[in-house]
Amino acid sequence: MKEPILLSPAFKDYLWGGTRLKEEYGKKSDLDKVAESWELSTHKDGQSVVASGEYSGLTLSEYIEKNPSVLGENCSKFEFFPILIKFIDAKDNLSIQVHPDDEYSLSHNGEYGKTEMWYILDCEEGASLYYGFKEEITKEEFKKSIEDNTLLDYLNKVEVKKGDVYFIEAGTVHAIGKGIVICEIQQNSNTTYRVYDYNRRDAAGNTRELHVDKAVEVSVTKPPVIYKQESENVLAKCKYFTVEKSEIDGAVEFSIDESSFKSVIVTEGEGVLSMGDCQLKVKKGDSIFVPAQNGTFAVNGKCNIIISYV
């Protein structure tokens, strides 16, 4: 049996971040604020680290290099590790941004594009986000709206609540609003084209770089196709990832096979994840990597989890 492993995340202290991931999700960091914690990541900009078992202390990339079969057969169709999972604490508004698709990003940035899914873990009353355009506009109108500071008038502003799911295809202009905590499952990419940033300045008094021309080139300038969930428990399903949620009160068994690893993210509560003789105590905020293999694992306790796989 290949044992499940706990992972510890990489942290990002972007200027819009807060302290909820430290205070409510058990994240231990010396940073004053934690905007993002990269819970499942082999990306060069922030690696998860193995935090249990014989491989403790290795990066997730090093662990996979020593044990390539843990990924599963479905990962073989991808050039790089396919997904990245993070927690996001938006104390302030994120920039209005867009991510390119695979073809554009691989040719311009040497990494995948970025289709992503947001699961709203919590939010302040009245919190909202931007999700695509209200109605179709031309690329020229899009660029002009950025230049004359009227972009927000064209965007689809959506009020959110805990438990909401948003599927953000590459090319969709979007932004997370302040007061929202999210679990994001995305392609393994860190390419973002920023188009509007509320004229904010960093600690050194500088405005952040914008990427207007590239953003206009890759954006879909019409309303997004609203994703329909397959069922209440299947949050998203696409060629890059499948995401499911489970509310556990007692013991629940989950199957796994050689097609894909499974990532387990604990979003509420606590319990024990067991597989064979391996038992891991888990709690809100934890990230567990279950290697691909034929078998089952169980979660016993009172908790909510998100399971992602390829």
C-alpha positions in Angstrom: 0.0 0.0 0.0 1.2 3.5 -0.8 0.3 5.6 2.2 -1.6 8.9 2.1 0.5 11.9 3.1 -0.2 15.2 4.8 1.0 18.3 2.9 2.1 21.6 4.2 1.5 24.6 1.9 3.4 27.4 0.3 2.2 30.9 1.4 1.7 34.2 -0.6 1.3 37.6 1.1 -0.3 39.6 -1.7 -1.4 43.1 -0.7 -5.2 42.1 -0.7 -4.8 39.2 1.8 -5.9 38.9 5.4 -5.3 36.8 8.5 -8.2 34.3 8.4 -6.2 31.4 7.0 -3.9 31.7 10.0 -6.7 32.3 12.5 -9.4 29.9 11.2 -7.6 27.3 9.1 -4.5 26.6 11.2 -2.0 28.0 8.8 1.4 28.6 10.5 3.3 31.3 8.8 5.6 34.2 9.8 3.9 36.4 7.2 1.8 39.2 8.7 -1.0 38.3 6.3 -1.6 35.2 4.2 -3.5 35.9 0.9 -3.1 32.3 -0.4 -1.9 29.0 0.8 -1.0 26.6 -2.0 -2.2 23.3 -0.6 -1.4 21.0 -3.5 1.3 22.4 -5.7 4.3 21.3 -7.7 4.6 24.8 -9.2 8.1 26.4 -9.2 6.5 29.5 -7.6 5.4 27.6 -4.5 5.7 23.9 -3.7 3.7 21.9 -1.2 5.9 19.9 1.2 5.3 16.4 2.5 4.5 16.7 6.3 4.0 13.0 7.3 5.5 9.6 6.8 8.9 8.5 5.5 9.1 11.2 2.8 8.5 14.0 5.3 10.4 17.2 4.3 10.5 16.5 0.6 8.7 18.8 -1.8 5.7 17.3 -3.5 7.7 17.3 -6.8 10.6 15.4 -5.1 8.1 12.9 -3.6 6.5 12.3 -7.0 9.9 11.9 -8.7 10.8 9.1 -6.3 7.3 7.5 -6.6 6.0 8.3 -10.1 3.2 5.7 -9.9 1.4 7.7 -7.2 0.0 10.1 -9.9 -2.1 7.5 -11.8 -2.6 6.7 -15.4 -4.7 9.8 -16.2 -1.9 12.2 -15.4 0.3 10.7 -18.2 -1.7 12.7 -20.8 -0.3 16.0 -19.2 3.2 17.3 -19.7 3.3 18.7 -16.2 1.5 17.9 -12.9 -2.0 18.9 -13.9 -3.6 20.8 -11.0 -3.0 23.3 -8.2 -5.2 23.7 -5.2 -5.2 26.7 -2.9 -7.1 28.6 -0.2 -7.6 32.3 -0.8 -8.5 34.9 1.8 -9.6 38.1 0.1 -9.6 40.8 2.8 -9.7 43.3 0.0 -10.7 43.1 -3.7 -8.5 41.2 -6.0 -7.5 42.8 -9.3 -9.7 42.4 -12.4 -7.9 39.7 -14.3 -8.0 37.0 -16.9 -6.0 33.8 -17.6 -5.0 32.5 -21.0 -5.9 29.1 -22.4 -3.4 26.3 -22.9 -2.4 27.1 -26.5 -1.6 30.7 -25.8 0.1 30.2 -22.4 2.2 27.3 -23.5 3.5 29.3 -26.5 4.0 32.6 -24.5 4.7 31.4 -20.9 5.9 27.8 -21.1 3.1 26.6 -18.8 -0.5 25.6 -19.0 -3.4 28.1 -19.2 -5.7 28.4 -16.3 -9.2 27.1 -16.0 -10.3 27.2 -12.4 -13.1 26.5 -10.0 -14.1 28.4 -6.9 -15.9 27.0 -3.9 -17.0 29.7 -1.5 -15.9 28.6 2.0 -17.2 31.7 3.7 -18.0 35.3 3.0 -19.2 38.5 4.6 -22.8 39.5 4.1 -23.1 41.3 0.7 -19.8 40.1 -0.6 -19.6 39.8 -4.4 -17.3 38.9 -7.3 -17.0 39.7 -10.9 -17.7 36.9 -13.4 -17.4 37.7 -17.1 -19.3 40.4 -19.0 -23.0 41.4 -18.7 -23.3 41.4 -22.4 -21.1 41.0 -25.5 -18.7 43.8 -26.4 -16.0 44.1 -28.9 -12.3 43.8 -28.1 -12.0 47.5 -29.0 -14.7 48.4 -26.5 -13.0 46.3 -23.9 -9.7 48.1 -24.3 -11.3 51.5 -24.3 -13.2 50.7 -21.1 -9.9 49.9 -19.4 -8.4 53.1 -20.7 -11.2 55.4 -19.6 -11.8 53.6 -16.3 -15.3 52.3 -17.0 -14.5 48.6 -17.1 -16.5 47.7 -14.0 -19.7 49.0 -15.7 -19.5 46.2 -18.3 -18.7 43.3 -15.9 -21.2 40.9 -14.4 -21.2 41.5 -10.6 -22.6 38.6 -8.6 -23.4 38.5 -4.9 -22.2 35.3 -3.3 -23.0 33.0 -0.3 -21.2 30.2 1.5 -21.3 27.0 -0.6 -21.6 28.7 -4.0 -19.6 27.2 -6.9 -18.1 29.2 -9.8 -16.4 27.5 -12.8 -14.1 30.0 -14.5 -12.9 28.9 -17.9 -9.7 30.3 -19.3 -10.5 33.6 -21.1 -13.2 34.7 -18.6 -12.5 38.1 -17.1 -13.1 37.8 -13.3 -12.2 39.0 -9.8 -12.8 37.8 -6.3 -14.3 40.6 -4.1 -13.3 41.5 -0.6 -14.7 39.5 2.4 -14.6 36.1 0.6 -12.6 32.9 1.5 -12.3 30.4 -1.3 -11.0 27.0 -2.1 -9.7 27.2 -5.6 -9.0 24.1 -7.8 -7.2 25.2 -11.0 -4.8 24.1 -13.7 -1.2 24.1 -12.7 -0.4 27.6 -13.8 0.5 31.0 -12.3 0.0 33.1 -15.4 -2.4 36.0 -14.7 -3.0 39.1 -16.9 -4.1 42.0 -14.7 -6.3 44.6 -16.4 -7.5 46.8 -13.6 -6.3 47.2 -10.0 -8.3 50.0 -8.4 -5.2 52.2 -8.8 -3.7 50.6 -5.6 -0.1 51.0 -4.6 2.1 48.5 -2.8 4.2 49.1 0.3 6.8 50.9 -1.8 4.2 53.3 -3.3 4.2 51.6 -6.7 1.2 50.6 -8.7 1.1 47.0 -9.8 1.9 46.0 -13.4 -1.0 45.7 -15.8 -1.1 43.4 -18.9 -3.7 45.1 -21.0 -2.7 44.1 -24.5 -2.3 40.4 -23.6 -5.5 40.4 -21.6 -7.5 41.9 -24.4 -6.0 39.3 -26.8 -7.0 36.2 -24.7 -10.3 37.4 -23.2 -13.8 36.1 -24.2 -15.8 39.4 -24.4 -19.3 37.9 -24.0 -21.3 36.6 -21.1 -19.9 33.3 -19.7 -21.7 30.0 -20.1 -23.0 29.3 -16.6 -21.7 25.9 -15.5 -24.4 23.4 -14.4 -23.3 21.0 -11.6 -23.7 17.4 -12.4 -25.1 16.8 -8.9 -25.1 18.4 -5.5 -21.9 16.6 -4.6 -20.0 16.9 -7.9 -18.9 20.5 -7.8 -17.1 20.5 -11.2 -16.0 18.1 -13.9 -13.9 19.0 -16.9 -10.9 17.6 -18.8 -8.5 18.9 -16.2 -10.1 17.9 -12.9 -13.2 16.5 -11.2 -14.1 18.0 -7.8 -16.5 16.4 -5.3 -17.6 17.4 -1.8 -18.7 15.2 1.1 -20.2 16.0 4.4 -19.2 13.4 7.0 -20.8 12.5 10.3 -19.5 9.1 11.3 -17.4 7.0 8.9 -17.4 7.2 5.1 -15.4 5.0 2.8 -14.1 6.2 -0.6 -12.8 4.2 -3.5 -9.6 4.9 -5.3 -7.9 3.2 -8.3 -4.9 3.4 -10.5 -6.4 6.1 -12.8 -5.6 9.0 -10.5 -4.4 10.2 -7.1 -7.0 11.9 -4.9 -6.5 15.2 -3.1 -8.5 15.6 0.1 -9.0 19.1 1.5 -10.7 19.5 4.9 -13.0 22.6 4.9 -14.8 22.1 8.2 -14.4 20.0 11.3 -12.0 17.2 12.1 -11.5 13.4 11.9 -9.2 10.6 11.0 -8.3 9.5 7.4 -7.3 5.9 7.4 -6.0 3.5 4.7 -4.7 0.1 5.7 -2.5 0.6 8.8 -2.0 4.3 8.1 -4.1 6.7 10.2 -3.8 10.5 9.8 -5.6 12.9 12.2 -7.0 15.7 10.0 -8.7 19.0 10.8 -10.1 22.1 9.1 -7.5 23.4 6.6 -5.6 20.2 6.1 -4.5 18.9 2.7 -3.9 15.1 2.1 -2.6 13.4 -1.0 -3.8 9.9 -1.5 -1.7 8.0 -4.1 -3.3 6.3 -7.0 -3.8 2.6 -6.3 -6.6 0.0 -6.2 -8.3 0.2 -2.8 -10.3 2.3 -0.4 -9.7 4.9 2.2 -12.0 6.1 5.0 -12.7 9.3 6.8 -14.2 9.0 10.3 -15.3 12.0 12.2 -17.5 15.1 11.8 -16.1 17.2 8.9 -16.6 18.5 5.4 -14.1 17.5 2.7 -13.4 18.3 -1.0 -11.9 15.5 -3.1 -10.2 16.4 -6.4 -8.8 14.1 -9.0 -7.7 13.9 -12.6 
